[in-house]
Amino acid sequence: MTQIDSLLIQIARAKRLAATVTDIEERQKFESMAAEFQRQLDSLQTRPILLKVR
């Protein structure tokens, strides 16, 4: 599993938990987690891919 796949799973999980939690503070915590995972994903996707040439 790549780091991108892992982040996509974490984003989906945090969003799903945020949607099911009734406590506002808990919901905000999960929404914040999803946003942080999304920032990490965006950062990975904007980096140039370096290929190792032999």
N, C-alpha and C positions, 0 to 999 in steps of 0.2 A: 504494500500500500504506500503510495507516495504521500508526501507532506500535504500536497494539494487535496488529495482524496480525504485525508484525515481531517483537514480543516473544513471541508464541505460537510462531512459527517457531524463534526462538532457544531457547526453553524445550525444545521437542521435540528440537532438534538436540543440546543439551547432555545431555538425558536419554538420548538414543540413544547418544551417545559414552560416557557413564558406564556404560551397560550393556555396551558392547563392550570396554572397557579392562580389562586384567587387573591392572595395577599399582594398588594400593590408593590411593596418593597421587594418581595421575592421576584415578582414579575420584572421589575426594573433591573434587578441583578442579572437575570437571565438574558434580558434584552441587551444589557451592557456587555455581557459575555459574547453574545452573538455578534455585536458590533465590533468588538476587539478581534474576534476570529476573522471577521470579514476584512478588517484592516490588514491583518497578517496575510490573508489570501491575496488581497489587492497588491500588497507589497511584493509577494512572490511572483505574481503574474506580470508585474511591470519590470522586473529585473531581466536584463538580457541573458539569454541562455548561452553559456560558454561550452563549446564543444571541444573535446580533447582530440587533437589530430595527431596521428602517429606518423 
